[in-house]
């Protein structure tokens, strides 16, 4: 696979409030809450300093239906943008970091 012309990027998401608050897992630029179609696949990781559990999934994600990420856990996704991925946390202030690759 050639990486010529491939875009790379990264960003972090702070989950400022705990569940039931949910946050979109997408870059805050260029437009917040807008699809980022340049993203083709991504690694979403719970930061090592987190003290709670983060749950990722579709809109309406909760601790009973989300994919659990403890401190340092990672999930890889192949998507066209991250606008449909959301996260919630058991501890306010925990963070996700995202490394993405796009066309």
MOPAC internal coordinates of N, CA, C and O (Angstrom, degrees):
PM7 1SCF
backbone

  N    0.0000 0     0.00 0     0.00 0    0    0    0
  C    1.4456 1     0.00 0     0.00 0    1    0    0
  C    1.5181 1   109.50 1     0.00 0    2    1    0
  O    1.2310 1   120.71 1   -47.74 1    3    2    1
  N    1.2835 1   116.25 1   132.26 1    3    2    1
  C    1.4531 1   122.55 1   178.22 1    5    3    2
  C    1.5180 1   110.14 1   -87.72 1    6    5    3
  O    1.2310 1   120.99 1   -38.91 1    7    6    5
  N    1.3143 1   115.72 1   141.09 1    7    6    5
  C    1.4676 1   119.59 1   176.90 1    9    7    6
  C    1.5194 1   111.47 1  -105.87 1   10    9    7
  O    1.2310 1   119.92 1  -173.81 1   11   10    9
  N    1.3316 1   117.75 1     6.19 1   11   10    9
  C    1.4558 1   120.71 1   177.75 1   13   11   10
  C    1.5276 1   108.69 1   -63.66 1   14   13   11
  O    1.2310 1   120.52 1   -53.08 1   15   14   13
  N    1.3063 1   116.61 1   126.92 1   15   14   13
  C    1.4541 1   121.21 1  -179.22 1   17   15   14
  C    1.5185 1   113.92 1    84.47 1   18   17   15
  O    1.2310 1   120.31 1   176.83 1   19   18   17
  N    1.3195 1   117.01 1    -3.17 1   19   18   17
  C    1.4564 1   120.49 1   178.79 1   21   19   18
  C    1.5196 1   109.89 1   -77.23 1   22   21   19
  O    1.2310 1   120.64 1   -40.91 1   23   22   21
  N    1.3198 1   116.38 1   139.09 1   23   22   21
  C    1.4547 1   121.91 1   177.60 1   25   23   22
  C    1.5223 1   108.70 1   -98.26 1   26   25   23
  O    1.2310 1   120.57 1   -37.18 1   27   26   25
  N    1.3061 1   116.52 1   142.82 1   27   26   25
  C    1.4595 1   123.53 1   176.54 1   29   27   26
  C    1.5159 1   108.33 1  -125.44 1   30   29   27
  O    1.2310 1   120.54 1   -31.75 1   31   30   29
  N    1.3115 1   116.58 1   148.25 1   31   30   29
  C    1.4493 1   119.60 1   177.06 1   33   31   30
  C    1.5089 1   111.02 1  -162.55 1   34   33   31
  O    1.2310 1   121.22 1   -10.91 1   35   34   33
  N    1.3012 1   115.28 1   169.09 1   35   34   33
  C    1.4619 1   120.87 1   176.68 1   37   35   34
  C    1.5212 1   108.72 1  -153.68 1   38   37   35
  O    1.2310 1   121.57 1   -23.38 1   39   38   37
  N    1.3076 1   114.60 1   156.62 1   39   38   37
  C    1.4613 1   121.41 1   175.68 1   41   39   38
  C    1.5159 1   108.85 1  -161.83 1   42   41   39
  O    1.2310 1   120.44 1   -11.97 1   43   42   41
  N    1.3213 1   116.77 1   168.03 1   43   42   41
  C    1.4585 1   122.13 1   177.89 1   45   43   42
  C    1.5206 1   109.49 1  -123.16 1   46   45   43
  O    1.2310 1   121.27 1   -29.72 1   47   46   45
  N    1.3204 1   115.17 1   150.28 1   47   46   45
  C    1.4605 1   122.39 1   177.79 1   49   47   46
  C    1.5203 1   107.79 1  -124.00 1   50   49   47
  O    1.2310 1   120.33 1   -57.39 1   51   50   49
  N    1.3260 1   116.98 1   122.61 1   51   50   49
  C    1.4651 1   121.12 1   175.24 1   53   51   50
  C    1.5149 1   108.40 1   -96.89 1   54   53   51
  O    1.2310 1   120.58 1   -53.60 1   55   54   53
  N    1.3191 1   116.50 1   126.40 1   55   54   53
  C    1.4567 1   121.64 1   177.44 1   57   55   54
  C    1.5279 1   106.66 1   -91.31 1   58   57   55
  O    1.2310 1   120.97 1   -92.58 1   59   58   57
  N    1.3217 1   115.76 1    87.42 1   59   58   57
  C    1.4600 1   122.90 1  -169.88 1   61   59   58
  C    1.5288 1   113.19 1   -64.64 1   62   61   59
  O    1.2310 1   120.39 1   152.69 1   63   62   61
  N    1.3170 1   116.86 1   -27.31 1   63   62   61
  C    1.4612 1   121.16 1   178.24 1   65   63   62
  C    1.5140 1   109.10 1  -123.78 1   66   65   63
  O    1.2310 1   120.59 1   -29.27 1   67   66   65
  N    1.3188 1   116.47 1   150.73 1   67   66   65
  C    1.4633 1   121.02 1   178.57 1   69   67   66
  C    1.5253 1   109.84 1   -82.21 1   70   69   67
  O    1.2310 1   121.40 1    -7.34 1   71   70   69
  N    1.3436 1   114.93 1   172.66 1   71   70   69
  C    1.4616 1   121.38 1   179.01 1   73   71   70
  C    1.5307 1   109.04 1   -49.48 1   74   73   71
  O    1.2310 1   118.47 1   -40.60 1   75   74   73
  N    1.3113 1   120.51 1   139.40 1   75   74   73
  C    1.4539 1   128.35 1    19.06 1   77   75   74
  C    1.5205 1   114.76 1   -91.23 1   78   77   75
  O    1.2310 1   119.24 1  -176.49 1   79   78   77
  N    1.3175 1   119.05 1     3.51 1   79   78   77
  C    1.4664 1   120.77 1   178.08 1   81   79   78
  C    1.5255 1   109.38 1   -64.13 1   82   81   79
  O    1.2310 1   120.50 1   -44.71 1   83   82   81
  N    1.3506 1   116.65 1   135.29 1   83   82   81
  C    1.4618 1   120.45 1   176.31 1   85   83   82
  C    1.5265 1   109.00 1  -123.58 1   86   85   83
  O    1.2310 1   121.12 1   -25.54 1   87   86   85
  N    1.3189 1   115.46 1   154.46 1   87   86   85
  C    1.4537 1   122.37 1  -176.79 1   89   87   86
  C    1.5217 1   109.89 1  -128.73 1   90   89   87
  O    1.2310 1   120.39 1   -37.48 1   91   90   89
  N    1.3262 1   116.86 1   142.52 1   91   90   89
  C    1.4524 1   121.29 1   174.05 1   93   91   90
  C    1.5234 1   108.02 1   -71.77 1   94   93   91
  O    1.2310 1   120.74 1   -42.90 1   95   94   93
  N    1.3281 1   116.19 1   137.10 1   95   94   93
  C    1.4659 1   121.24 1   177.62 1   97   95   94
  C    1.5189 1   107.19 1   -95.74 1   98   97   95
  O    1.2310 1   120.56 1   -94.80 1   99   98   97
  N    1.3080 1   116.53 1    85.20 1   99   98   97
  C    1.4570 1   121.30 1   179.47 1  101   99   98
  C    1.5127 1   109.00 1  -157.44 1  102  101   99
  O    1.2310 1   120.72 1   -19.90 1  103  102  101
  N    1.2942 1   116.23 1   160.10 1  103  102  101
  C    1.4538 1   120.73 1  -179.33 1  105  103  102
  C    1.5252 1   110.39 1   -64.12 1  106  105  103
  O    1.2310 1   119.85 1   -40.82 1  107  106  105
  N    1.3197 1   117.89 1   139.18 1  107  106  105
  C    1.4574 1   120.11 1   178.65 1  109  107  106
  C    1.5232 1   113.80 1   -73.13 1  110  109  107
  O    1.2310 1   119.72 1   176.91 1  111  110  109
  N    1.3330 1   118.15 1    -3.09 1  111  110  109
  C    1.4640 1   120.85 1   179.03 1  113  111  110
  C    1.5157 1   109.68 1  -126.43 1  114  113  111
  O    1.2310 1   117.65 1   -30.98 1  115  114  113
  N    1.2835 1   122.07 1   149.02 1  115  114  113
  C    1.4505 1   124.93 1     3.72 1  117  115  114
  C    1.5210 1   113.62 1   -80.53 1  118  117  115
  O    1.2310 1   119.31 1   155.50 1  119  118  117
  N    1.3209 1   118.92 1   -24.50 1  119  118  117
  C    1.4647 1   120.38 1  -179.11 1  121  119  118
  C    1.5200 1   110.02 1  -130.58 1  122  121  119
  O    1.2310 1   119.72 1   -57.43 1  123  122  121
  N    1.3279 1   118.13 1   122.57 1  123  122  121
  C    1.4596 1   119.60 1   177.41 1  125  123  122
  C    1.5357 1   111.05 1   -59.60 1  126  125  123
  O    1.2310 1   120.87 1   -37.83 1  127  126  125
  N    1.3095 1   115.93 1   142.17 1  127  126  125
  C    1.4706 1   123.79 1   177.12 1  129  127  126
  C    1.5220 1   113.36 1    62.30 1  130  129  127
  O    1.2310 1   119.99 1  -159.06 1  131  130  129
  N    1.3246 1   117.63 1    20.94 1  131  130  129
  C    1.4690 1   121.62 1   175.89 1  133  131  130
  C    1.5177 1   108.26 1  -111.06 1  134  133  131
  O    1.2310 1   119.59 1   -35.32 1  135  134  133
  N    1.3180 1   118.40 1   144.68 1  135  134  133
  C    1.4583 1   120.10 1   178.69 1  137  135  134
  C    1.5277 1   111.73 1   -57.70 1  138  137  135
  O    1.2310 1   120.87 1   -36.70 1  139  138  137
  N    1.3056 1   115.95 1   143.30 1  139  138  137
  C    1.4617 1   122.21 1   177.83 1  141  139  138
  C    1.5249 1   107.23 1  -111.70 1  142  141  139
  O    1.2310 1   119.72 1   -99.74 1  143  142  141
  N    1.3280 1   118.14 1    80.26 1  143  142  141
  C    1.4599 1   120.79 1  -172.10 1  145  143  142
  C    1.5140 1   114.33 1   -66.56 1  146  145  143
  O    1.2310 1   119.55 1   169.10 1  147  146  145
  N    1.3444 1   118.46 1   -10.90 1  147  146  145
  C    1.4441 1   118.76 1   177.55 1  149  147  146
  C    1.5229 1   111.64 1   -71.69 1  150  149  147
  O    1.2310 1   119.76 1   168.39 1  151  150  149
  N    1.3155 1   118.07 1   -11.61 1  151  150  149
  C    1.4574 1   121.73 1   179.47 1  153  151  150
  C    1.5266 1   108.79 1   -85.18 1  154  153  151
  O    1.2310 1   120.54 1   -56.36 1  155  154  153
  N    1.3330 1   116.58 1   123.64 1  155  154  153
  C    1.4590 1   121.37 1   179.28 1  157  155  154
  C    1.5163 1   111.99 1  -107.81 1  158  157  155
  O    1.2310 1   120.32 1   148.29 1  159  158  157
  N    1.3276 1   116.99 1   -31.71 1  159  158  157
  C    1.4613 1   121.78 1   173.76 1  161  159  158
  C    1.5218 1   107.40 1  -152.88 1  162  161  159
  O    1.2310 1   120.88 1   -23.01 1  163  162  161
  N    1.3183 1   115.92 1   156.99 1  163  162  161
  C    1.4604 1   119.73 1  -176.00 1  165  163  162
  C    1.5208 1   110.61 1  -151.41 1  166  165  163
  O    1.2310 1   121.47 1   -28.49 1  167  166  165
  N    1.3171 1   114.80 1   151.51 1  167  166  165
  C    1.4606 1   122.69 1   168.37 1  169  167  166
  C    1.5184 1   106.43 1  -108.39 1  170  169  167
  O    1.2310 1   120.63 1   -55.46 1  171  170  169
  N    1.3163 1   116.40 1   124.54 1  171  170  169
  C    1.4609 1   122.47 1  -178.97 1  173  171  170
  C    1.5265 1   106.72 1  -113.71 1  174  173  171
  O    1.2310 1   120.71 1   -60.17 1  175  174  173
  N    1.3253 1   116.24 1   119.83 1  175  174  173
  C    1.4611 1   120.59 1  -172.96 1  177  175  174
  C    1.5164 1   111.03 1  -125.44 1  178  177  175
  O    1.2310 1   120.53 1   -42.82 1  179  178  177
  N    1.3265 1   116.59 1   137.18 1  179  178  177
  C    1.4593 1   121.71 1   171.91 1  181  179  178
  C    1.5336 1   107.23 1   -77.11 1  182  181  179
  O    1.2310 1   120.19 1   -53.39 1  183  182  181
  N    1.3141 1   117.25 1   126.61 1  183  182  181
  C    1.4641 1   121.39 1  -176.65 1  185  183  182
  C    1.5314 1   110.71 1   -60.11 1  186  185  183
  O    1.2310 1   121.17 1   -34.40 1  187  186  185
  N    1.3237 1   115.36 1   145.60 1  187  186  185
  C    1.4656 1   120.71 1  -177.47 1  189  187  186
  C    1.5210 1   113.28 1   -62.39 1  190  189  187
  O    1.2310 1   119.87 1   153.41 1  191  190  189
  N    1.3228 1   117.86 1   -26.59 1  191  190  189
  C    1.4587 1   120.86 1  -179.39 1  193  191  190
  C    1.5261 1   114.34 1   -80.39 1  194  193  191
  O    1.2310 1   120.11 1   176.64 1  195  194  193
  N    1.3309 1   117.40 1    -3.36 1  195  194  193
  C    1.4707 1   120.29 1  -178.83 1  197  195  194
  C    1.5225 1   110.52 1   -64.53 1  198  197  195
  O    1.2310 1   120.94 1   -33.59 1  199  198  197
  N    1.3355 1   115.80 1   146.41 1  199  198  197
  C    1.4610 1   120.13 1   177.76 1  201  199  198
  C    1.5201 1   112.43 1  -112.31 1  202  201  199
  O    1.2310 1   120.23 1   170.59 1  203  202  201
  N    1.3277 1   117.17 1    -9.41 1  203  202  201
  C    1.4634 1   121.14 1   178.03 1  205  203  202
  C    1.5220 1   110.53 1  -113.20 1  206  205  203
  O    1.2310 1   121.19 1    13.96 1  207  206  205
  N    1.3238 1   115.32 1  -166.04 1  207  206  205
  C    1.4627 1   123.43 1   178.05 1  209  207  206
  C    1.5227 1   107.86 1  -109.47 1  210  209  207
  O    1.2310 1   120.50 1   -40.92 1  211  210  209
  N    1.3329 1   116.65 1   139.08 1  211  210  209
  C    1.4620 1   122.37 1   173.81 1  213  211  210
  C    1.5161 1   107.81 1  -109.42 1  214  213  211
  O    1.2310 1   120.84 1   -39.76 1  215  214  213
  N    1.3297 1   116.01 1   140.24 1  215  214  213
  C    1.4649 1   121.99 1   177.71 1  217  215  214
  C    1.5156 1   108.17 1  -118.64 1  218  217  215
  O    1.2310 1   120.30 1   -50.47 1  219  218  217
  N    1.3421 1   117.02 1   129.53 1  219  218  217
  C    1.4552 1   121.81 1   177.92 1  221  219  218
  C    1.5143 1   109.47 1  -115.66 1  222  221  219
  O    1.2310 1   120.93 1   -29.39 1  223  222  221
  N    1.3236 1   115.83 1   150.61 1  223  222  221
  C    1.4606 1   121.71 1   179.34 1  225  223  222
  C    1.5152 1   109.88 1   173.32 1  226  225  223
  O    1.2310 1   121.15 1    22.95 1  227  226  225
  N    1.3125 1   115.41 1  -157.05 1  227  226  225
  C    1.4634 1   122.00 1   179.98 1  229  227  226
  C    1.5306 1   110.58 1   -80.09 1  230  229  227
  O    1.2310 1   120.82 1    -4.92 1  231  230  229
  N    1.3220 1   116.03 1   175.08 1  231  230  229
  C    1.4735 1   121.71 1   176.05 1  233  231  230
  C    1.5210 1   108.87 1   -50.50 1  234  233  231
  O    1.2310 1   120.00 1   -45.14 1  235  234  233
  N    1.3063 1   117.61 1   134.86 1  235  234  233
  C    1.4603 1   121.91 1  -177.62 1  237  235  234
  C    1.5242 1   112.97 1    90.65 1  238  237  235
  O    1.2310 1   120.12 1  -167.01 1  239  238  237
  N    1.3413 1   117.38 1    12.99 1  239  238  237
  C    1.4645 1   120.68 1  -178.49 1  241  239  238
  C    1.5262 1   110.97 1   -60.70 1  242  241  239
  O    1.2310 1   121.12 1   -40.33 1  243  242  241
  N    1.3267 1   115.47 1   139.67 1  243  242  241
  C    1.4688 1   122.96 1   177.07 1  245  243  242
  C    1.5224 1   108.33 1  -138.39 1  246  245  243
  O    1.2310 1   120.74 1    -3.17 1  247  246  245
  N    1.3261 1   116.19 1   176.83 1  247  246  245
  C    1.4677 1   119.04 1   177.85 1  249  247  246
  C    1.5298 1   111.94 1   -70.96 1  250  249  247
  O    1.2310 1   119.87 1   168.39 1  251  250  249
  N    1.3164 1   117.85 1   -11.61 1  251  250  249
  C    1.4616 1   119.31 1   178.40 1  253  251  250
  C    1.5276 1   113.67 1   -96.54 1  254  253  251
  O    1.2310 1   119.66 1   168.25 1  255  254  253
  N    1.3445 1   118.26 1   -11.75 1  255  254  253
  C    1.4647 1   119.23 1  -179.86 1  257  255  254
  C    1.5231 1   113.89 1  -129.72 1  258  257  255
  O    1.2310 1   119.73 1   178.76 1  259  258  257
  N    1.3331 1   118.11 1    -1.24 1  259  258  257
  C    1.4611 1   121.13 1  -176.78 1  261  259  258
  C    1.5154 1   113.09 1   -92.45 1  262  261  259
  O    1.2310 1   121.17 1   -12.99 1  263  262  261
  N    1.3253 1   115.36 1   167.01 1  263  262  261
  C    1.4582 1   123.60 1   176.18 1  265  263  262
  C    1.5220 1   106.88 1   -85.65 1  266  265  263
  O    1.2310 1   120.52 1   -59.78 1  267  266  265
  N    1.3291 1   116.61 1   120.22 1  267  266  265
  C    1.4578 1   122.05 1  -171.97 1  269  267  266
  C    1.5202 1   112.72 1   -78.92 1  270  269  267
  O    1.2310 1   120.97 1   -49.19 1  271  270  269
  N    1.3291 1   115.76 1   130.81 1  271  270  269
  C    1.4552 1   122.77 1   174.86 1  273  271  270
  C    1.5250 1   109.11 1  -125.43 1  274  273  271
  O    1.2310 1   120.83 1   -69.72 1  275  274  273
  N    1.3320 1   116.03 1   110.28 1  275  274  273
  C    1.4607 1   120.73 1   173.38 1  277  275  274
  C    1.5253 1   107.93 1   -83.94 1  278  277  275
  O    1.2310 1   119.99 1    -7.10 1  279  278  277
  N    1.2975 1   117.62 1   172.90 1  279  278  277
  C    1.4614 1   122.74 1   179.59 1  281  279  278
  C    1.5273 1   110.68 1   -49.61 1  282  281  279
  O    1.2310 1   120.56 1   -56.81 1  283  282  281
  N    1.3427 1   116.53 1   123.19 1  283  282  281
  C    1.4548 1   122.15 1   178.22 1  285  283  282
  C    1.5195 1   115.86 1    86.91 1  286  285  283
  O    1.2310 1   119.47 1   169.34 1  287  286  285
  N    1.3322 1   118.61 1   -10.66 1  287  286  285
  C    1.4700 1   121.55 1   178.83 1  289  287  286
  C    1.5239 1   110.60 1   -71.36 1  290  289  287
  O    1.2310 1   120.93 1   -28.39 1  291  290  289
  N    1.3372 1   115.83 1   151.61 1  291  290  289
  C    1.4565 1   121.60 1  -179.22 1  293  291  290
  C    1.5216 1   110.26 1  -135.60 1  294  293  291
  O    1.2310 1   121.02 1   -32.19 1  295  294  293
  N    1.3294 1   115.66 1   147.81 1  295  294  293
  C    1.4592 1   121.97 1   172.45 1  297  295  294
  C    1.5301 1   106.43 1  -129.55 1  298  297  295
  O    1.2310 1   120.77 1   -42.78 1  299  298  297
  N    1.3348 1   116.12 1   137.22 1  299  298  297
  C    1.4606 1   122.12 1   177.69 1  301  299  298
  C    1.5148 1   108.56 1  -104.81 1  302  301  299
  O    1.2310 1   120.70 1   -45.03 1  303  302  301
  N    1.3316 1   116.27 1   134.97 1  303  302  301
  C    1.4619 1   121.24 1  -179.06 1  305  303  302
  C    1.5218 1   110.41 1  -132.53 1  306  305  303
  O    1.2310 1   120.97 1   -37.79 1  307  306  305
  N    1.3219 1   115.74 1   142.21 1  307  306  305
  C    1.4601 1   122.70 1   172.71 1  309  307  306
  C    1.5158 1   106.58 1  -108.57 1  310  309  307
  O    1.2310 1   120.79 1   -69.59 1  311  310  309
  N    1.3329 1   116.10 1   110.41 1  311  310  309
  C    1.4602 1   122.03 1  -173.82 1  313  311  310
  C    1.5194 1   109.94 1  -145.26 1  314  313  311
  O    1.2310 1   120.35 1   -14.50 1  315  314  313
  N    1.3029 1   116.93 1   165.50 1  315  314  313
  C    1.4566 1   121.46 1   170.32 1  317  315  314
  C    1.5183 1   106.40 1  -103.30 1  318  317  315
  O    1.2310 1   120.78 1   -91.32 1  319  318  317
  N    1.3077 1   116.11 1    88.68 1  319  318  317
  C    1.4517 1   121.85 1  -174.88 1  321  319  318
  C    1.5260 1   110.43 1    85.38 1  322  321  319
  O    1.2310 1   120.99 1   -14.72 1  323  322  321
  N    1.3126 1   115.71 1   165.28 1  323  322  321
  C    1.4662 1   121.13 1  -179.83 1  325  323  322
  C    1.5248 1   112.15 1  -114.38 1  326  325  323
  O    1.2310 1   119.99 1  -161.84 1  327  326  325
  N    1.3203 1   117.62 1    18.16 1  327  326  325
  C    1.4627 1   121.09 1  -174.96 1  329  327  326
  C    1.5257 1   113.00 1   -64.69 1  330  329  327
  O    1.2310 1   120.13 1   158.55 1  331  330  329
  N    1.3256 1   117.35 1   -21.45 1  331  330  329
  C    1.4650 1   120.11 1  -178.52 1  333  331  330
  C    1.5220 1   112.60 1   -98.77 1  334  333  331
  O    1.2310 1   119.62 1  -175.73 1  335  334  333
  N    1.3406 1   118.33 1     4.27 1  335  334  333
  C    1.4644 1   121.69 1   178.58 1  337  335  334
  C    1.5234 1   109.26 1  -102.81 1  338  337  335
  O    1.2310 1   120.97 1   -48.50 1  339  338  337
  N    1.3183 1   115.75 1   131.50 1  339  338  337
  C    1.4581 1   121.97 1  -178.67 1  341  339  338
  C    1.5190 1   109.79 1  -128.17 1  342  341  339
  O    1.2310 1   120.65 1   -18.07 1  343  342  341
  N    1.3211 1   116.37 1   161.93 1  343  342  341
  C    1.4607 1   121.63 1   179.83 1  345  343  342
  C    1.5178 1   110.57 1  -139.94 1  346  345  343
  O    1.2310 1   121.41 1   -29.60 1  347  346  345
  N    1.3187 1   114.91 1   150.40 1  347  346  345
  C    1.4572 1   122.07 1   172.13 1  349  347  346
  C    1.5250 1   106.82 1  -138.79 1  350  349  347
  O    1.2310 1   120.10 1   -17.01 1  351  350  349
  N    1.3148 1   117.41 1   162.99 1  351  350  349
  C    1.4615 1   120.87 1  -174.60 1  353  351  350
  C    1.5219 1   111.61 1  -137.26 1  354  353  351
  O    1.2310 1   121.46 1   -22.03 1  355  354  353
  N    1.3289 1   114.82 1   157.97 1  355  354  353
  C    1.4610 1   119.59 1   174.46 1  357  355  354
  C    1.5290 1   111.15 1   -89.20 1  358  357  355
  O    1.2310 1   120.46 1   167.28 1  359  358  357
  N    1.3445 1   116.72 1   -12.72 1  359  358  357
  C    1.4617 1   121.46 1  -178.68 1  361  359  358
  C    1.5254 1   109.80 1  -132.64 1  362  361  359
  O    1.2310 1   120.68 1   -58.70 1  363  362  361
  N    1.3137 1   116.30 1   121.30 1  363  362  361
  C    1.4637 1   120.71 1   177.54 1  365  363  362
  C    1.5194 1   110.01 1   -60.90 1  366  365  363
  O    1.2310 1   121.01 1   -40.31 1  367  366  365
  N    1.3318 1   115.68 1   139.69 1  367  366  365
  C    1.4498 1   121.53 1   177.33 1  369  367  366
  C    1.5185 1   114.94 1    94.51 1  370  369  367
  O    1.2310 1   119.54 1   169.52 1  371  370  369
  N    1.3337 1   118.49 1   -10.48 1  371  370  369
  C    1.4562 1   120.30 1   176.44 1  373  371  370
  C    1.5278 1   109.48 1   -66.70 1  374  373  371
  O    1.2310 1   120.50 1   -22.46 1  375  374  373
  N    1.3359 1   116.65 1   157.54 1  375  374  373
  C    1.4604 1   121.13 1  -173.45 1  377  375  374
  C    1.5260 1   112.47 1  -129.76 1  378  377  375
  O    1.2310 1   122.00 1   -26.92 1  379  378  377
  N    1.3328 1   113.78 1   153.08 1  379  378  377
  C    1.4502 1   123.16 1   168.01 1  381  379  378
  C    1.5176 1   107.88 1  -112.16 1  382  381  379
  O    1.2310 1   120.22 1   -34.41 1  383  382  381
  N    1.3219 1   117.19 1   145.59 1  383  382  381
  C    1.4545 1   119.65 1   168.96 1  385  383  382
  C    1.5169 1   107.13 1  -118.00 1  386  385  383
  O    1.2310 1   120.93 1   -36.31 1  387  386  385
  N    1.3183 1   115.83 1   143.69 1  387  386  385
  C    1.4544 1   122.23 1  -175.69 1  389  387  386
  C    1.5167 1   109.15 1  -126.52 1  390  389  387
  O    1.2310 1   120.61 1   -51.53 1  391  390  389
  N    1.3254 1   116.43 1   128.47 1  391  390  389
  C    1.4544 1   122.66 1   172.51 1  393  391  390
  C    1.5214 1   106.28 1  -115.76 1  394  393  391
  O    1.2310 1   120.18 1   -56.53 1  395  394  393
  N    1.3322 1   117.26 1   123.47 1  395  394  393
  C    1.4597 1   119.41 1  -174.10 1  397  395  394
  C    1.5215 1   111.77 1  -124.85 1  398  397  395
  O    1.2310 1   121.78 1   -24.24 1  399  398  397
  N    1.3242 1   114.21 1   155.76 1  399  398  397
  C    1.4503 1   123.68 1   176.58 1  401  399  398
  C    1.5173 1   106.80 1  -129.10 1  402  401  399
  O    1.2310 1   120.49 1   -40.15 1  403  402  401
  N    1.3210 1   116.67 1   139.85 1  403  402  401
  C    1.4719 1   119.75 1  -179.83 1  405  403  402
  C    1.5103 1   111.74 1  -143.58 1  406  405  403
  O    1.2310 1   121.73 1    -8.98 1  407  406  405
  N    1.3069 1   114.30 1   171.02 1  407  406  405
  C    1.4605 1   119.15 1  -179.49 1  409  407  406
  C    1.5285 1   112.41 1   -70.49 1  410  409  407
  O    1.2310 1   120.10 1   180.00 1  411  410  409

